Amino acid sequence: MVTHDSEFYLKAYNFARIGVQLEKVILEEITTKKNCDEVDANYVVKLEFGTKTTVIDEETVDGYLRIVVNLQQEENDSNDLEIVVVYRGRFVRNPESSITNLEQWVDMQVVPLLLSYIRMTVSNVSVQMGFDPIVIPTMDVLESVKLNTEINQSLEDDINVD
């Protein structure tokens, strides 16, 4: 039997808590639609994300993450599988927190914090329906925030022009 010194393989990691905690996560919706009898094609995965926030009170905001997954055949673009999943996370601010706009903070954090729940659910459901596991890619959080900030600013500019 080979033994290893765990300190050799693991380096120390310091965990810093922030003033907002994800208190609970609830699966709000899951729907599936299988449009084929046999699973024997090459597929392309199409993903569509959506987010929403709901203010409960000054210290609590619910953040929602929705994904629509479509599995389409490469050859003819037929949609053989659709999975829709919505998770809700309850975010609670510590009274001593320095975060002043909780709703905006949750809006930026809801995807990175709830994505792992979505990934697990989509992978499990796709396998249970007879397909290969659909693996939703991990994300670059900083680049995603940057891209979404630019898109939202562009939308606001378009609204203000009218």
C-alpha positions in Angstrom: 0.0 0.0 0.0 1.3 3.4 -1.0 0.8 6.3 1.4 1.2 10.0 0.6 1.9 13.0 2.6 -1.3 15.1 2.0 0.6 18.3 2.5 2.8 17.5 -0.4 -0.3 17.2 -2.7 -2.5 19.9 -1.3 -1.6 23.5 -0.8 -3.3 25.7 1.7 -6.4 27.6 0.7 -7.8 30.4 2.8 -11.6 30.7 2.8 -13.0 34.2 3.1 -16.7 34.7 3.7 -18.5 37.6 2.3 -21.4 39.6 3.7 -24.1 37.8 1.6 -24.8 34.1 1.8 -26.7 31.7 -0.4 -29.0 30.4 2.2 -30.9 27.8 0.2 -31.4 26.6 -3.4 -34.7 25.2 -4.7 -35.5 23.5 -8.0 -38.5 25.5 -9.1 -39.2 23.9 -12.5 -38.1 21.1 -14.7 -39.7 20.1 -18.0 -38.5 17.8 -20.7 -39.7 16.9 -24.1 -38.2 14.0 -26.1 -39.1 14.1 -29.8 -37.5 10.9 -31.0 -37.8 7.2 -30.5 -34.2 6.2 -31.0 -31.1 8.1 -29.9 -28.5 7.4 -32.6 -27.5 10.7 -34.2 -24.7 13.2 -33.7 -26.0 16.1 -31.7 -25.3 19.8 -31.2 -26.3 21.3 -27.9 -28.0 24.8 -27.9 -28.1 26.6 -24.6 -30.2 29.6 -23.6 -29.8 31.2 -20.1 -32.1 33.7 -18.3 -31.9 35.4 -14.9 -34.3 37.2 -12.7 -34.2 38.8 -9.2 -37.0 39.3 -6.7 -36.5 41.5 -3.7 -38.1 39.9 -0.6 -36.9 42.6 1.9 -33.9 44.8 2.6 -31.8 41.8 3.6 -33.1 39.1 1.3 -33.2 38.7 -2.5 -34.2 35.6 -4.5 -32.2 35.0 -7.7 -33.5 32.8 -10.4 -31.5 31.0 -13.1 -33.3 29.4 -16.0 -31.8 27.3 -18.8 -33.3 25.9 -22.0 -31.3 23.1 -23.5 -32.0 21.9 -27.0 -30.3 18.8 -28.4 -30.4 19.1 -32.2 -29.3 16.6 -34.8 -26.3 17.9 -36.8 -27.7 16.5 -40.1 -31.2 18.0 -40.2 -31.5 20.4 -37.3 -34.3 18.4 -35.7 -34.8 19.1 -32.0 -34.7 15.6 -30.4 -34.6 16.8 -26.7 -35.6 19.9 -24.8 -34.9 20.4 -21.1 -36.0 23.5 -19.2 -34.7 23.9 -15.6 -35.2 26.8 -13.2 -33.5 27.1 -9.9 -34.1 29.7 -7.2 -31.5 30.8 -4.7 -32.3 32.7 -1.5 -29.5 35.3 -0.8 -29.4 36.9 2.6 -27.2 39.9 3.5 -25.5 40.0 6.9 -26.4 43.2 8.7 -22.7 44.2 8.9 -22.2 43.7 5.1 -20.6 46.4 3.1 -22.7 45.5 0.1 -25.2 48.3 -0.4 -27.2 47.2 -3.5 -28.1 43.6 -2.7 -30.3 43.1 -5.8 -27.5 44.2 -8.1 -25.0 42.0 -6.3 -27.4 39.0 -6.7 -28.0 39.8 -10.3 -24.2 39.5 -11.0 -23.7 36.4 -8.8 -26.8 34.3 -9.6 -25.3 32.5 -12.6 -21.9 31.5 -11.1 -23.6 30.4 -7.9 -26.5 28.4 -9.3 -24.8 27.1 -12.5 -23.5 24.0 -10.7 -27.0 22.9 -9.8 -28.2 23.4 -13.4 -25.2 21.4 -14.7 -25.9 18.5 -12.5 -29.6 18.4 -13.2 -29.2 18.7 -17.0 -26.5 16.0 -17.1 -28.6 13.5 -15.0 -31.8 14.1 -16.9 -30.2 13.7 -20.3 -28.7 10.3 -19.3 -32.0 9.2 -17.8 -33.7 10.0 -21.1 -31.3 7.8 -23.0 -28.9 10.4 -24.4 -25.2 10.9 -23.6 -24.7 13.2 -20.7 -25.1 16.9 -21.6 -22.3 18.7 -20.0 -22.8 22.4 -19.6 -19.4 24.1 -19.9 -17.8 25.9 -16.9 -17.8 29.6 -17.3 -15.4 32.5 -17.1 -17.1 34.6 -14.5 -15.2 37.8 -15.0 -15.6 37.7 -18.8 -19.3 36.8 -18.5 -19.9 39.8 -16.2 -18.1 42.1 -18.6 -20.0 40.8 -21.7 -23.4 41.1 -19.9 -22.6 44.6 -18.6 -21.8 45.7 -22.2 -25.0 44.1 -23.6 -27.2 45.7 -20.8 -25.6 49.1 -21.3 -26.3 48.9 -25.0 -29.9 48.0 -24.4 -30.3 50.9 -21.9 -28.7 53.3 -24.5 -31.2 52.1 -27.1 -34.2 52.6 -24.8 -33.0 56.1 -23.8 -32.7 57.1 -27.5 -36.4 56.6 -28.1 
